[in-house]
Amino acid sequence: MKKLILILAAVITITAHYATAQQKTRYKAIYQLNSDDDKVIRATLRNIKNALEDPRLQKKVTIELVAHGNGVVAFRKDHPYEELMQDLKNRGVLLVECENTLRERNIVKEDLFPFINYTPSGNGELIIKQAEGWSYVHP
């Protein structure tokens, strides 16, 4: 009888641990945007929105959008993406611009939306995040 109770207790403990681990599962995705094509920009933003709305990922996903090269257009004040970007930011998406791109193209941070974050290198950010286990998405 004692053996049965011990086995039952072990099974319950393992099951509870497994259920807790499943609930805590977190996903991390980094999206790359290096195109100034309106269709590509909007498709990328739509893909991020779709991930945020996926019921399997809700409240379980962290998303970062890294723009570099031609992708800087998406963060510029003189382009029509502010409302879309602000919505993503309000939903927890980290919006990051490559400082190498700004330097190479003589763009100042004041030309970009005020809620943008920065990284020294867009490629470096992608490499680091992937090494940390983030899923890489390049629509």
C-alpha positions in Angstrom: 0.0 0.0 0.0 2.9 2.4 0.8 4.5 1.6 -2.5 1.2 2.4 -4.3 0.9 5.7 -2.4 4.5 6.6 -3.3 4.0 5.8 -6.9 0.8 7.7 -7.1 2.5 10.7 -5.4 5.4 10.6 -7.9 3.0 10.4 -10.8 1.0 13.4 -9.5 4.2 15.4 -8.9 5.5 14.7 -12.4 2.2 15.5 -14.0 1.9 18.8 -12.1 5.5 19.7 -13.0 4.8 18.9 -16.7 1.6 21.0 -16.7 3.3 23.9 -15.1 6.1 23.8 -17.6 3.6 23.7 -20.4 1.9 26.8 -19.1 5.2 28.7 -18.7 6.3 28.0 -22.3 7.5 31.3 -23.8 8.2 31.9 -27.4 10.6 34.5 -28.8 10.7 35.6 -32.5 12.8 38.2 -34.2 11.6 39.6 -37.5 14.0 41.1 -40.0 13.0 44.0 -42.2 15.5 45.2 -44.8 13.2 46.2 -47.6 11.7 49.6 -48.5 9.0 48.0 -50.6 5.6 48.9 -49.2 4.1 45.5 -49.9 7.0 43.8 -48.0 6.8 46.2 -45.1 3.0 45.7 -44.8 3.3 42.0 -45.1 5.9 41.9 -42.4 3.8 43.9 -40.1 0.7 41.7 -40.9 2.8 38.6 -40.1 3.7 40.0 -36.7 0.1 40.9 -36.0 -1.0 37.4 -37.0 1.5 35.9 -34.6 0.3 38.2 -31.8 -3.3 37.1 -32.5 -2.5 33.3 -32.7 -4.4 31.9 -29.7 -1.6 29.4 -29.1 0.9 32.3 -28.7 -1.2 34.9 -26.9 0.5 36.1 -23.8 3.3 33.6 -24.5 5.3 35.4 -27.3 7.9 38.1 -27.3 8.5 39.7 -30.7 11.2 42.0 -31.9 11.3 43.7 -35.3 14.8 44.7 -36.5 15.0 47.1 -39.4 18.2 47.7 -41.2 19.3 48.7 -44.7 16.3 49.8 -46.8 14.0 48.7 -43.9 14.7 52.0 -42.1 11.9 53.5 -44.3 9.3 51.8 -42.0 10.5 53.8 -39.0 10.8 57.2 -40.7 8.4 60.0 -39.8 8.1 61.0 -43.4 6.5 57.6 -44.3 3.0 56.3 -43.5 3.7 53.6 -41.0 3.5 55.4 -37.6 0.1 54.2 -36.7 0.9 50.6 -37.5 4.2 50.7 -35.6 2.6 52.4 -32.6 0.0 49.7 -32.5 2.7 47.0 -32.5 4.6 48.8 -29.8 1.5 49.1 -27.7 1.1 45.3 -28.0 4.6 44.7 -26.7 6.6 44.4 -29.9 10.1 45.8 -29.6 11.0 48.0 -32.6 14.7 48.2 -33.2 16.7 50.1 -35.8 20.3 49.5 -36.8 22.6 52.4 -36.0 25.0 51.3 -38.8 22.2 52.1 -41.3 21.6 55.5 -39.8 25.3 56.3 -39.9 25.8 55.0 -43.5 22.8 56.9 -44.8 23.3 60.1 -42.7 19.9 59.7 -41.0 19.5 61.2 -37.5 17.3 59.6 -34.8 15.1 62.6 -34.9 13.9 61.5 -38.4 12.5 58.3 -36.9 9.5 57.7 -34.6 10.3 58.6 -31.0 9.4 55.1 -29.7 12.1 53.3 -31.7 14.9 51.5 -30.0 18.4 51.1 -31.4 21.1 48.4 -31.8 24.7 49.0 -33.0 24.2 46.4 -35.8 21.1 44.9 -37.2 23.0 41.8 -38.3 24.6 41.5 -34.9 21.2 41.7 -33.3 19.9 38.9 -35.5 23.0 36.7 -34.8 22.8 37.3 -31.0 19.1 36.7 -30.7 19.3 33.5 -32.8 22.1 32.2 -30.6 19.9 32.9 -27.6 17.2 30.7 -29.1 14.9 33.3 -30.8 13.1 32.1 -33.9 14.2 34.0 -37.0 11.5 35.2 -39.3 12.1 37.0 -42.6 8.9 37.3 -44.6 
